[in-house]
Amino acid sequence: MIDHGKEIPVGADEALARLMDGNARFLRGEPCNSLTPREVLANLAKGQRPYAIILGCSDSRVPPELIFDAGFGDLFIIRVAGNVMSPEVWGSIQYAGAHLKSQLIMVLGHEGCGAVQAAVAAKFQGVIERSRIEVLLQNMLPALGDIDPELSTQQQLEHAVEANVRWSMSQLLDSPEGRARLAEGRMKLVGGVCEIATGRVRLLK
């Protein structure tokens, strides 16, 4: 059995390769996870060591475990509408890095994101949502500062999805904790966008 307390953490580059290899298997329809949940969970009861942290959207159509063909215990996933940052999200990411030794952080957005669409509507059409949704959107609006108001609504959404991923990434990078961990050379931060119709994940450059 694996001793999770002594297991060597997976490096960030290897973790990213695992994610993208898993996404390729998903797209081919050739998942490789064959262990039964009972076998896996019996081992994981001793501890966890997820190889990647994923901040993704709550949208039910983009479950990271499936699109990356990942098994139980492989991914530390935080899901919130619009993959936005908040103190709770910060704490969850920090916990996974400090205590679980996960070295890769991926911010994962997706095409046709409803939360991003609502933020675009709020910015360009003055649409007002219910109070708690408004709080969520306020966290996203800074991401839309460079979106051209002359673009079509669909083009605005496409640009905004990517911009919103980059906004969450920039908040991580601009924090003292984020800068310190990345400066150490062990942590890596990447952004991706999932194609809603296929499940293909495109990494942002």
JOZI-V111613 format. One record per pair of residues at least 4 apart in sequence whose C-alpha atoms are under 8 Angstrom apart, sorted by the first residue. I is the first residue (numbers start at 0). GAP is how many residues later the second one is. Records with the same first field share a line. If there is no record, write none. Layout:
BEGIN
I=GAP / GAP
END
This chain:
BEGIN
0=42
1=5 / 41
2=4 / 43 / 44
3=42 / 43 / 44 / 45
4=42
8=40 / 42 / 92 / 93 / 94
9=4 / 5 / 41 / 92 / 93
10=4 / 40 / 92 / 93 / 175
11=4 / 40 / 90 / 91 / 92 / 174 / 175 / 176
12=4 / 91 / 175
13=4
14=4 / 36 / 37 / 88 / 89
15=4 / 36 / 88
16=4
17=4
18=4 / 49 / 50 / 51
19=4 / 48 / 181
20=4 / 47
21=4 / 9 / 45 / 46 / 47 / 48
22=4 / 44 / 45 / 46 / 176 / 177 / 178
23=4 / 44 / 176
24=4 / 5 / 6 / 7 / 43 / 44
25=4 / 5 / 40 / 41 / 42 / 43 / 173
26=40 / 171 / 172 / 173
30=38
31=37
32=36 / 37 / 38
34=4 / 5
35=4
36=4 / 35
37=4
38=4
39=4 / 32
40=4 / 31
41=4
42=4
43=4 / 29
47=25 / 52
48=24 / 25 / 51 / 52 / 53
49=23 / 24 / 25 / 26 / 50 / 52
50=23 / 24 / 25 / 51 / 52 / 53
51=22 / 23 / 24 / 50 / 51 / 52 / 53 / 54
52=22 / 23 / 24 / 25 / 40 / 43 / 49 / 50 / 51 / 52 / 53
53=10 / 21 / 22 / 23 / 24 / 51 / 52 / 53 / 54
54=22 / 23 / 24 / 25 / 28 / 50 / 51 / 52 / 53
55=8 / 21 / 22 / 23 / 24 / 25 / 26 / 27 / 51 / 52 / 53
56=5 / 22 / 23 / 24 / 25 / 26 / 51 / 52 / 53
57=4 / 21 / 22 / 23 / 24 / 25
58=4 / 22 / 54
60=135
61=4 / 5 / 48 / 132 / 134 / 137
62=4
63=4 / 6 / 13
64=4 / 5 / 6 / 10
65=4
66=132 / 133
69=4 / 5
70=4
75=20
77=11 / 14
78=4
79=4
80=34
81=27 / 31 / 32 / 33 / 34 / 58 / 82
82=24 / 25 / 26 / 82 / 85
83=52 / 55 / 56 / 84
84=4 / 5 / 54 / 83 / 86
85=4
86=4
87=4
88=4
89=4
90=4
91=4
92=4
93=4
94=4 / 5
95=4 / 5 / 6
96=4 / 5 / 6
97=4
102=83 / 84 / 85
103=83 / 84 / 85 / 86
104=82 / 83 / 84 / 85
105=83 / 84 / 85 / 86
106=58 / 61 / 62 / 82 / 83 / 84 / 85
107=57 / 83 / 84 / 85 / 86
108=4 / 52 / 53 / 55 / 56 / 82 / 83 / 84 / 85
109=51 / 83 / 84 / 85 / 86
110=47 / 50 / 82 / 83 / 84 / 85
111=4 / 5 / 45 / 46 / 49 / 84
112=4 / 48
113=4
114=4 / 22
115=4 / 24 / 41 / 44 / 45 / 48
116=4 / 40
117=4 / 9 / 19
118=4 / 18 / 21 / 22
119=4 / 5 / 21 / 24 / 36 / 37 / 40
120=4 / 5 / 6
121=4 / 5 / 6
122=4 / 18
123=25
127=6
128=4 / 5
129=4
130=4
131=4
132=4
133=4
134=4
135=4
136=4
137=4
139=4 / 24 / 27
140=4
141=25
142=17 / 20 / 21 / 23 / 24
143=16 / 19 / 20
146=9 / 12 / 13
147=8
148=7
150=4 / 5
151=4
152=4
153=4
154=4
155=4
156=4
157=4
158=4
159=4
160=4 / 32
161=4 / 31 / 42
162=4
163=4
164=4 / 26 / 27 / 28
165=4 / 25
166=4
167=4
168=4 / 20 / 21 / 22
169=4
170=4
171=6
172=5 / 6
173=4 / 5
174=4
175=4
176=4
177=4
178=4
179=4
180=4 / 5 / 6
181=4 / 5 / 6
189=13 / 14
190=12 / 13
191=9 / 10 / 11 / 12
192=8 / 9 / 10 / 11
193=5 / 6 / 7 / 8
194=4 / 5 / 6 / 7
195=4
END
